[in-house]
């Protein structure tokens, strides 16, 4: 019996109580979150769970408290849902939730802080510079390729789903790419470009129970895995399990779990890599603490390759819902 079977048998249907599926939200990824939330809702209902949709962009925290959910499945992506702010509110309300807690969510949402944590833990991530989105001079921009080489990547550190990202092929592209990313954030992350294969590894569990799912390789048209190719076309090819030898597969999966733990994640997350051409060295790009659950999403794809259905995956994630700070039984408001 795998872990999913065990959790599904331990807690199913009414045993979860009243469940809220938080979706939509106010971030740039609202459209994707709506698709994820509806998918999760349908899956949980098919397993007998008393699940209900709740959109924080349209309803207040007071209404969330009034619903008296026993636990919630966070299917929000991006700011105000994946960045620790909502997790903090749920801690205050005493509602167990899926995915990492306040600190891990906040760190993981910031690509710069994530890379700094990984660097401090001795984990491989591409070289980078941080630029002031509103104060970087033309001369500072021209110096970035001298440090990181060309091509390079520019990213808005607090966005996801390839929103606010630009590939810079030459010095003349720096200003335009920088201006694009600066629309979304206060700083812009300039990152060394790793030429190679794009991989992702979902991780489920916490602490000693944290386990990787099969690796997914992403092959987008001309290497352009943008928002459209992620969610709305069938042009991107996905190979799962990725065609890698056993030793390299184990190395990358182990690195994914290390990256997950270094940030302080629990419940579930998805770790993105580049595997460099020539020497097959893996580099950590980012970690997503509330990954997509749409028909094109990668966590369900990896779970399926591991023999876990979409429905059972949703139940396993829901079963892991918890609070960072358990409420004390004797606490009373003054």
Secondary structure by P-SEA (a helix, b strand, c coil): ccaaaaaaaaccccccccccccccccccaaaaaaaaaaaaaaaaaaaccbbbbbbcccccaaaaaaaccccccccccccccccaaaaaaaaaaccccccccaaaaaaaacaaaaaaaaaaaccccccccccccccccaaaaaaccccccccbbbbccccccccbbbbbccccaaaaaaaaaaacccbbbbbbbbcbbbbbbbbccccccccccbbbbbbccccccccccccccccbbbbccccccaaaaaaaaaaaaaaaaaacccccbbbbbbbccccbbbbbccccccccccccccaaaaaaaacccaaaaaaaaaaacccccccccccccc
